[in-house]
Amino acid sequence: MKKIVTILLSIMMILALAACNSSSTPTSETAPEPTEETKVVRIGILQLLTHDALDAAFDGFKAGLEEAGFVEGKNVVFDFQNPEGDQSNLATMADHLIAEDLDLILAIATPAAQQLVSVNDHTPILATAITDFMGAGLVETNDAPGGLLSGMSDNCPMDAQLNLLLSVKPDVKTLGIIYTSSEVNSEIQANQMHEVCASFGIQTKIVTISDKTMIDDAMHSFVGEVDAIYIPTDNNIASAMGSVDVVARENGIITLCGESNMVSQGGALSLGVNYFTLGQKTAEQAVAILNGANVAEIPVGFDTTGTVYFNSKTLAELGLELPADVTGEDMAQ
């Protein structure tokens, strides 16, 4: 009898242990919910088009997030949209991102930010590579945005840019200005440069284009009329800088560019921000939002570390050189 009881007790213990082991091994149906530490953050990206400055801003944004522990493929997923400047596709992609259940959206360039704001009512948005947030109607004030958008400006003082040009070519009497009429950020910079030139006693000739096919004719309209050309941080022109460079060099005209990547493609000079760094600073704002900060209370940021960029080959072809007391980064290829 004792032997039977012992056998029965052993069987019961084995069954109990088996039940414990079964319940402690979660299946796909009983797996625990992800913790806050394992939550995947979903970020939408709307980049106006492909060119070096905007690409660098996105790369810097990703690098900044990674430094803060938000790593793509691990705990961050990006929904990247790029309409390549097409306004119809821009609207469609903005609608798509707003309809998604995203934690945050990054707008790269002014038109992308404006399109998102026009259809957004719930998702926090950060914008980068924007010249004038208030002028573009994106925020109430830079210090207190007040809505669902804030970000980082790439604005650089216009008088400092003109002074750089005059340090290399002091005899500028007429400055040509070219920009895309549909880009608000470019129009703002063009008007600012016009006003600064007036205070310096310099005349301006302003030409606008609507698309890249007009660049060649616009540039030729400057020949014999201007001593130098200013190009703002115009996304459309930046993506076709080769066309600008050919006409400028053939006709011995120096170009003052709004951003450094234009200089790497043949432009002569630029005083501006580093777009990779700008993206990193935007990522700092993103981390604050992902940790609970209210985007409406995050001031628009400005990168005050302006850098001189020059193309030594272009300057040499024009018979010009950077003054000895001006230091900068040579973008010649």
C-alpha positions as CSV (number, residue, x, y, z in Angstrom):
1,M,0.0,0.0,0.0
2,K,2.8,2.4,0.9
3,K,4.4,1.6,-2.4
4,I,1.3,2.5,-4.3
5,V,0.9,5.8,-2.4
6,T,4.5,6.7,-3.1
7,I,4.0,6.0,-6.8
8,L,0.9,8.1,-6.9
9,L,2.6,11.0,-5.1
10,S,5.5,10.9,-7.6
11,I,3.1,11.0,-10.5
12,M,1.3,14.0,-9.0
13,M,4.6,15.8,-8.5
14,I,5.6,15.2,-12.0
15,L,2.3,16.5,-13.3
16,A,2.5,19.6,-11.1
17,L,6.1,20.4,-12.3
18,A,5.0,20.0,-15.9
19,A,2.1,22.4,-15.4
20,C,4.5,24.9,-13.8
21,N,6.9,24.7,-16.7
22,S,4.2,25.0,-19.2
23,S,2.7,28.2,-17.6
24,S,6.2,29.8,-17.2
25,T,7.0,29.6,-20.9
26,P,4.9,32.2,-22.8
27,T,3.6,31.4,-26.2
28,S,2.8,33.9,-28.9
29,E,-0.7,34.1,-27.5
30,T,0.4,34.8,-23.9
31,A,3.5,37.0,-24.5
32,P,3.6,40.0,-22.2
33,E,2.9,43.5,-23.5
34,P,6.0,45.5,-24.4
35,T,7.4,47.6,-21.6
36,E,8.2,51.3,-22.0
37,E,11.8,50.4,-22.5
38,T,11.0,48.2,-25.5
39,K,8.4,50.5,-27.0
40,V,9.1,51.3,-30.7
41,V,8.8,55.0,-31.5
42,R,7.3,55.8,-34.9
43,I,8.6,59.0,-36.6
44,G,7.4,60.3,-40.0
45,I,9.7,62.2,-42.2
46,L,8.6,64.6,-45.0
47,Q,11.6,65.9,-46.9
48,L,10.8,68.3,-49.8
49,L,13.4,66.8,-52.2
50,T,16.8,65.2,-52.5
51,H,19.8,67.5,-52.2
52,D,22.9,67.5,-50.0
53,A,21.8,70.1,-47.4
54,L,18.4,68.4,-46.7
55,D,20.0,65.0,-46.8
56,A,22.6,66.1,-44.2
57,A,19.9,67.5,-42.0
58,F,18.1,64.1,-42.0
59,D,21.4,62.3,-41.4
60,G,22.2,64.6,-38.4
61,F,18.7,64.0,-37.0
62,K,19.1,60.3,-37.1
63,A,22.6,60.5,-35.6
64,G,21.3,62.8,-32.8
65,L,18.5,60.4,-32.0
66,E,20.9,57.4,-31.9
67,E,23.2,59.3,-29.5
68,A,20.1,59.6,-27.2
69,G,19.4,55.8,-27.4
70,F,16.7,55.9,-30.2
71,V,18.2,53.6,-32.8
72,E,16.6,52.8,-36.2
73,G,15.7,49.2,-36.5
74,K,15.8,48.7,-32.7
75,N,13.4,51.1,-31.1
76,V,12.7,53.6,-33.9
77,V,10.9,53.2,-37.2
78,F,11.0,56.0,-39.8
79,D,8.2,56.5,-42.3
80,F,10.2,58.5,-44.9
81,Q,8.4,60.4,-47.6
82,N,10.1,62.5,-50.4
83,P,8.0,64.0,-53.2
84,E,11.0,65.4,-55.0
85,G,9.5,68.9,-55.1
86,D,6.2,67.8,-56.7
87,Q,3.5,69.8,-54.9
88,S,0.8,67.3,-55.6
89,N,2.8,64.4,-54.2
90,L,3.8,66.7,-51.2
91,A,0.1,67.1,-50.3
92,T,-0.6,63.3,-50.7
93,M,2.4,62.4,-48.5
94,A,1.5,64.9,-45.8
95,D,-2.0,63.5,-45.7
96,H,-0.5,60.0,-45.4
97,L,1.7,60.9,-42.4
98,I,-1.0,62.8,-40.6
99,A,-3.3,59.8,-40.9
100,E,-0.8,57.4,-39.4
101,D,-0.5,56.8,-35.7
102,L,2.9,58.5,-35.3
103,D,4.7,59.8,-32.3
104,L,6.4,62.7,-34.1
105,I,6.9,64.1,-37.6
106,L,10.0,65.8,-39.0
107,A,9.5,68.3,-41.8
108,I,12.6,69.1,-43.8
109,A,12.3,72.5,-45.6
110,T,9.6,75.2,-45.4
111,P,7.1,73.9,-48.0
112,A,7.0,70.5,-46.3
113,A,6.3,72.1,-42.9
114,Q,3.6,74.4,-44.3
115,Q,1.8,71.4,-46.0
116,L,1.9,69.4,-42.8
117,V,0.6,72.3,-40.6
118,S,-2.3,72.8,-43.0
119,V,-3.7,69.3,-42.4
120,N,-2.5,68.5,-38.9
121,D,-4.5,68.6,-35.7
122,H,-2.9,66.1,-33.4
123,T,0.7,65.1,-34.2
124,P,3.7,67.1,-32.8
125,I,5.9,68.3,-35.7
126,L,9.5,69.5,-35.7
127,A,10.8,71.4,-38.7
128,T,14.4,71.9,-39.8
129,A,16.2,73.8,-42.6
130,I,13.6,76.6,-42.2
131,T,14.7,80.2,-42.6
132,D,11.9,82.2,-40.9
133,F,9.3,80.2,-38.9
134,M,7.2,83.3,-38.2
135,G,7.4,84.7,-41.7
136,A,6.3,81.3,-43.1
137,G,3.3,81.3,-40.8
138,L,4.4,78.2,-38.9
139,V,4.5,79.6,-35.3
140,E,3.0,82.4,-33.3
141,T,6.4,83.5,-32.0
142,N,9.8,81.9,-32.0
143,D,9.9,81.9,-28.2
144,A,6.4,80.4,-27.8
145,P,5.3,78.6,-31.0
146,G,1.9,78.0,-29.5
147,G,0.8,75.2,-31.8
148,L,1.9,71.7,-32.8
149,L,5.2,72.7,-34.5
150,S,8.6,74.0,-33.5
151,G,12.1,73.3,-34.8
152,M,15.5,74.7,-35.9
153,S,16.2,77.6,-38.2
154,D,19.0,77.8,-40.7
155,N,18.9,81.6,-40.8
156,C,22.2,83.4,-41.0
157,P,22.5,87.2,-40.7
158,M,22.3,88.8,-44.1
159,D,24.7,91.6,-43.4
160,A,27.4,89.2,-42.4
161,Q,26.9,87.3,-45.7
162,L,27.2,90.4,-47.7
163,N,30.3,91.5,-45.8
164,L,31.9,88.1,-46.7
165,L,31.2,88.7,-50.4
166,L,32.7,92.3,-50.2
167,S,35.8,91.0,-48.4
168,V,36.5,89.0,-51.5
169,K,35.1,91.3,-54.2
170,P,34.9,94.9,-52.7
171,D,33.8,96.5,-56.0
172,V,30.3,95.0,-56.2
173,K,27.9,97.7,-57.4
174,T,25.0,95.5,-58.5
175,L,24.0,92.2,-56.9
176,G,21.8,89.7,-58.8
177,I,19.4,87.7,-56.7
178,I,17.7,84.5,-58.0
179,Y,15.2,82.4,-56.2
180,T,12.1,80.1,-56.7
181,S,8.9,82.1,-56.5
182,S,7.0,79.3,-54.7
183,E,9.6,78.9,-51.9
184,V,8.6,81.3,-49.1
185,N,11.9,80.8,-47.3
186,S,13.8,82.0,-50.5
187,E,11.5,85.0,-50.9
188,I,12.2,86.1,-47.3
189,Q,16.0,85.8,-47.8
190,A,15.8,87.6,-51.1
191,N,13.9,90.5,-49.6
192,Q,16.3,90.6,-46.6
193,M,19.3,90.7,-48.9
194,H,17.7,93.5,-51.0
195,E,17.2,95.6,-47.9
196,V,20.8,95.0,-46.7
197,C,22.2,95.9,-50.1
198,A,20.2,99.2,-50.0
199,S,21.8,100.1,-46.7
200,F,25.2,99.4,-48.3
201,G,24.4,101.5,-51.4
202,I,24.4,98.4,-53.6
203,Q,21.8,98.0,-56.4
204,T,20.0,94.6,-56.9
205,K,18.5,92.8,-59.8
206,I,16.0,90.2,-58.7
207,V,14.9,87.3,-61.0
208,T,12.5,84.6,-60.0
209,I,11.9,81.1,-61.5
210,S,9.1,78.6,-61.1
211,D,11.1,75.5,-61.9
212,K,14.6,74.2,-62.8
213,T,14.1,74.6,-66.5
214,M,14.1,78.4,-66.1
215,I,17.5,78.5,-64.3
216,D,19.7,78.8,-67.5
217,D,17.7,81.7,-68.9
218,A,17.5,83.4,-65.5
219,M,21.3,83.2,-65.1
220,H,22.0,84.5,-68.6
221,S,19.8,87.5,-67.8
222,F,22.4,88.6,-65.2
223,V,25.3,88.6,-67.6
224,G,26.6,92.1,-68.1
225,E,24.1,93.4,-65.6
226,V,25.5,92.3,-62.2
227,D,28.9,92.0,-60.5
228,A,27.9,89.1,-58.3
229,I,24.9,86.8,-57.7
230,Y,23.3,85.8,-54.4
231,I,21.4,82.5,-54.1
232,P,19.4,81.9,-50.9
233,T,18.9,78.5,-49.3
234,D,16.6,77.7,-52.3
235,N,15.9,74.0,-52.4
236,N,15.0,74.0,-56.1
237,I,18.1,75.8,-57.2
238,A,20.4,73.9,-54.8
239,S,19.3,70.6,-56.5
240,A,20.4,72.0,-59.9
241,M,23.4,74.0,-58.8
242,G,25.4,72.7,-61.8
243,S,23.3,74.9,-64.2
244,V,24.0,78.0,-62.1
245,D,27.7,77.2,-61.8
246,V,28.3,76.8,-65.6
247,V,26.9,80.2,-66.5
248,A,28.5,82.0,-63.6
249,R,32.0,80.6,-64.3
250,E,31.8,81.1,-68.0
251,N,30.9,84.8,-67.5
252,G,33.3,85.5,-64.5
253,I,30.5,86.1,-62.0
254,I,31.1,85.3,-58.3
255,T,28.3,83.5,-56.5
256,L,27.4,84.0,-52.8
257,C,25.4,80.9,-51.8
258,G,23.0,80.3,-48.9
259,E,24.5,77.0,-47.9
260,S,27.7,75.1,-48.1
261,N,26.7,72.3,-50.4
262,M,26.1,74.8,-53.2
263,V,29.7,75.8,-52.8
264,S,30.9,72.1,-53.1
265,Q,29.1,72.1,-56.4
266,G,30.9,75.1,-57.8
267,G,29.6,78.1,-55.9
268,A,32.2,80.5,-54.7
269,L,31.3,81.5,-51.1
270,S,28.8,80.8,-48.3
271,L,28.3,81.8,-44.7
272,G,25.9,79.5,-43.1
273,V,25.1,76.6,-40.8
274,N,26.3,73.0,-40.9
275,Y,23.1,71.1,-41.8
276,F,24.3,67.9,-40.2
277,T,24.7,69.8,-36.9
278,L,21.3,71.5,-37.5
279,G,19.7,68.0,-37.7
280,Q,21.4,66.9,-34.5
281,K,20.1,70.0,-32.7
282,T,16.6,69.2,-34.0
283,A,17.0,65.7,-32.6
284,E,17.6,67.2,-29.2
285,Q,14.2,68.8,-29.5
286,A,12.7,65.5,-30.6
287,V,14.1,63.6,-27.6
288,A,12.5,66.2,-25.3
289,I,9.1,65.7,-27.0
290,L,9.4,61.9,-26.9
291,N,10.1,62.2,-23.2
292,G,6.9,64.2,-22.6
293,A,7.7,67.9,-23.5
294,N,5.0,70.0,-25.1
295,V,6.0,71.0,-28.6
296,A,4.1,74.3,-28.2
297,E,6.5,75.3,-25.4
298,I,9.7,74.5,-27.2
299,P,11.3,77.7,-28.6
300,V,12.5,77.7,-32.2
301,G,16.2,77.1,-32.2
302,F,18.9,79.0,-34.0
303,D,22.4,77.7,-34.7
304,T,24.7,80.7,-34.1
305,T,27.9,79.0,-35.1
306,G,28.1,80.4,-38.7
307,T,30.9,78.9,-40.8
308,V,32.6,80.4,-43.9
309,Y,32.7,77.9,-46.8
310,F,34.6,78.6,-50.0
311,N,35.6,76.9,-53.2
312,S,39.3,77.6,-53.8
313,K,39.1,76.3,-57.4
314,T,36.2,78.6,-58.3
315,L,37.8,81.6,-56.7
316,A,41.1,80.9,-58.5
317,E,39.2,80.7,-61.9
318,L,37.6,84.1,-61.1
319,G,41.0,85.6,-60.2
320,L,39.9,86.1,-56.6
321,E,41.0,84.8,-53.2
322,L,39.8,84.6,-49.6
323,P,41.5,87.3,-47.4
324,A,44.2,86.1,-45.1
325,D,42.3,87.1,-42.0
326,V,39.2,85.0,-43.0
327,T,39.2,81.4,-42.1
328,G,36.9,78.8,-43.5
329,E,36.3,75.4,-44.9
330,D,37.4,74.7,-48.5
331,M,34.7,72.8,-50.4
332,A,36.6,72.3,-53.6
333,Q,36.4,68.8,-54.9
